[in-house]
Amino acid sequence: HIGSCLAEFFKEQHLDATGCWRCPVCKEEREGKQSMSLWDLPDFLVFNFKRFNASSRWSEKITTLVDFPVTGLNMREWCDKNSPLRHQSSDEPFMYDLIGVVNHMGDLETGHYIAACKASLCSPDGTEEVAYSFNGANTKAPDTFDEEESTSSGWRIGRSKEKDSSTKAASKAVSESAEPLWLKFDDELVEPVPPRNIVTDAAYVLFYKRRQMRPSNIAKYSSMD
């Protein structure tokens, strides 16, 4: 679980007296302890998994499945006990939801990157909504786009006509689901993907957005007169 990764990252480390740490007072090499914690939290968190191991003799891709939450990542445990955030009575300032994943397919010698992103609805005034109300009900099933529609709508979701009907049926089911709409970006191909398929052993970089965002970071868009 990603919590195990965070525990390993923030755990206290012992520094021995063999060049690890020099005391700034007596100027001698001494044993010590080192640890890290978070004082403040950003509106956007980015996690980069170490998927590649390499040395002069060998190299490998690490394919360990790291389980991570699509919604409700609570970062309270990793914040310093004296942090101002700790004064908050609720967990809202510590809660994050996944908005994007970069996946690496292949090995060290050759590979391919595929992204998955959660679509967010914008309110009439152009403010990005944090709630999960956009389910993609207005998107169309693959192969139902014509050139004129794709140009006017801005959406280009679907596979080539050579793909089988089962793929089209699966994509149509996702677009009509009540779940949040996730889109997979694979070069020029963009198609809906079920949220349950987001967590895989190909996940390389995770992007999380805090539920309680600062007003300055809420995206706003204005129309041209």
C-alpha positions in Angstrom: 0.0 0.0 0.0 1.1 3.6 -0.6 0.9 4.1 3.1 3.8 1.6 3.5 5.8 3.5 1.1 5.2 6.8 3.0 6.1 5.1 6.3 9.4 3.9 4.8 10.1 7.4 3.3 9.4 9.2 6.6 10.9 6.7 9.1 13.7 7.7 11.4 17.1 6.7 10.1 20.2 6.0 12.2 23.4 7.8 11.1 26.6 6.1 12.2 29.9 7.8 12.8 31.5 6.8 9.5 31.2 10.0 7.5 27.3 10.2 7.7 27.1 13.2 9.9 29.6 15.8 11.3 28.5 17.7 14.4 28.4 21.5 13.7 29.6 22.3 17.2 32.5 20.0 17.9 33.3 19.4 14.3 33.6 15.6 14.9 31.9 12.8 13.1 29.3 11.4 15.4 26.3 9.1 15.4 22.9 10.7 14.9 19.3 10.3 13.9 17.5 11.8 10.9 13.8 12.0 10.2 11.4 13.9 8.0 7.8 15.1 8.3 5.5 17.5 6.5 4.9 21.0 7.9 2.4 22.1 5.3 0.5 20.4 2.5 0.2 21.6 -1.1 -3.0 21.6 -3.1 -1.4 19.1 -5.5 0.7 16.1 -4.5 2.8 14.2 -6.9 4.2 10.7 -6.1 6.9 9.2 -8.3 7.5 5.4 -7.8 11.0 4.0 -8.2 10.2 1.6 -11.1 13.8 1.2 -12.3 16.9 -0.3 -10.8 20.2 -0.1 -12.6 23.9 -0.7 -11.8 27.0 -1.4 -13.7 26.2 -5.1 -13.8 22.5 -5.4 -14.2 19.3 -3.5 -14.6 15.6 -4.3 -14.1 12.1 -2.8 -14.0 10.3 -3.0 -10.7 6.8 -4.3 -11.3 5.6 -4.4 -7.7 1.9 -3.5 -7.5 1.5 -0.5 -5.2 -2.0 -0.1 -4.0 -3.2 3.5 -3.8 -6.6 5.1 -3.2 -8.5 6.7 -6.0 -10.3 8.8 -3.4 -9.7 9.6 0.2 -5.9 9.7 0.7 -5.5 11.0 4.2 -2.1 12.7 4.8 -2.6 13.6 8.5 -0.3 10.9 9.7 2.6 12.2 7.8 2.3 15.8 9.0 4.5 17.1 11.9 2.8 17.1 15.3 3.6 20.8 15.6 2.3 21.7 12.2 -0.5 24.4 12.1 -2.5 21.9 10.1 -2.8 19.7 13.2 -5.0 22.4 14.8 -7.7 21.5 12.3 -10.5 19.5 13.9 -11.6 17.8 10.7 -9.6 15.7 8.2 -10.7 17.8 5.3 -7.3 19.7 4.9 -5.6 16.3 4.8 -7.8 14.6 2.3 -6.7 14.1 -1.4 -8.3 12.5 -4.4 -6.5 11.1 -7.4 -6.8 13.1 -10.6 -4.2 11.5 -12.9 -1.8 8.6 -13.4 1.1 8.1 -15.7 1.7 4.4 -16.5 4.9 3.0 -18.0 4.4 -0.1 -20.2 7.4 -2.2 -21.2 10.9 -2.6 -19.7 14.2 -0.6 -19.3 15.2 -1.0 -22.9 11.9 0.0 -24.5 8.6 1.2 -23.3 5.5 3.3 -23.7 3.7 5.9 -21.6 -0.1 5.9 -21.1 -1.9 8.5 -19.0 -5.3 8.3 -17.2 -7.0 11.5 -16.1 -10.2 12.2 -14.2 -12.5 14.6 -16.0 -13.8 17.5 -13.9 -17.0 19.4 -14.4 -17.0 23.2 -14.5 -19.8 25.3 -13.1 -21.6 27.9 -15.2 -19.2 30.6 -14.0 -16.2 28.6 -15.0 -15.1 27.5 -11.6 -13.8 23.9 -11.4 -16.0 21.7 -9.3 -14.5 19.5 -6.7 -17.5 17.2 -6.3 -17.8 14.0 -8.3 -20.8 14.9 -10.3 -19.5 14.5 -13.8 -20.2 11.0 -15.1 -19.6 11.5 -18.8 -23.3 10.9 -19.7 -23.0 13.2 -22.7 -20.0 11.5 -24.2 -20.6 9.2 -27.2 -19.8 5.6 -27.7 -16.7 4.9 -29.9 -17.1 5.2 -33.7 -20.2 7.4 -33.3 -18.2 10.6 -33.9 -18.1 12.2 -37.3 -15.6 14.9 -38.3 -18.0 17.8 -37.8 -19.1 16.7 -34.3 -15.6 16.1 -33.1 -14.5 19.5 -34.2 -17.3 21.4 -32.5 -17.4 19.4 -29.3 -13.7 19.1 -28.6 -14.1 15.5 -27.6 -12.4 12.8 -29.6 -13.1 9.6 -27.7 -13.0 6.3 -29.5 -11.0 3.6 -31.4 -10.6 3.0 -35.0 -13.4 1.2 -36.8 -11.3 -1.9 -37.0 -11.7 -2.5 -33.3 -14.2 -5.1 -32.2 -17.7 -4.5 -30.9 -16.9 -5.6 -27.4 -14.5 -2.7 -26.9 -17.2 -0.3 -28.1 -19.8 -1.8 -25.8 -17.4 -1.6 -22.8 -16.6 2.1 -23.6 -20.3 2.9 -23.9 -21.0 1.3 -20.6 -18.3 3.5 -18.9 -19.6 6.7 -20.5 -23.1 6.0 -19.1 -21.9 5.0 -15.7 -22.7 7.0 -12.6 -19.1 6.8 -11.5 -16.6 9.7 -12.2 -15.4 9.8 -15.7 -11.8 8.7 -16.2 -10.1 9.0 -19.6 -7.2 7.0 -20.9 -4.7 8.8 -23.2 -2.7 6.5 -25.4 -1.1 8.6 -28.1 -3.9 9.8 -30.4 -6.4 7.4 -28.8 -8.6 8.8 -26.0 -11.3 6.6 -24.4 -13.1 6.2 -21.1 -11.8 3.7 -18.6 -13.5 2.3 -15.5 -12.2 3.7 -12.2 -11.5 0.2 -11.0 -8.9 -0.2 -13.7 -6.8 2.8 -12.6 -4.7 1.0 -10.0 -2.2 -1.3 -11.8 1.4 -2.4 -11.5 2.2 -0.1 -14.4 1.5 3.1 -12.3 4.6 5.3 -12.3 3.6 8.8 -11.3 0.5 9.8 -9.3 -1.2 13.2 -9.2 -3.5 14.0 -6.3 -5.6 17.1 -5.6 -6.6 18.3 -2.2 -10.3 18.5 -1.5 -10.0 21.8 0.4 -8.0 23.8 -2.2 -6.8 27.3 -1.6 -8.9 29.9 -3.5 -6.0 31.1 -5.5 -5.5 27.6 -7.0 -9.1 27.0 -8.1 -9.1 27.1 -11.9 -11.3 29.9 -13.3 -12.0 30.5 -17.0 -13.5 33.6 -18.6 -15.2 33.8 -22.0 -14.1 36.2 -24.7 -16.5 39.1 -25.4 
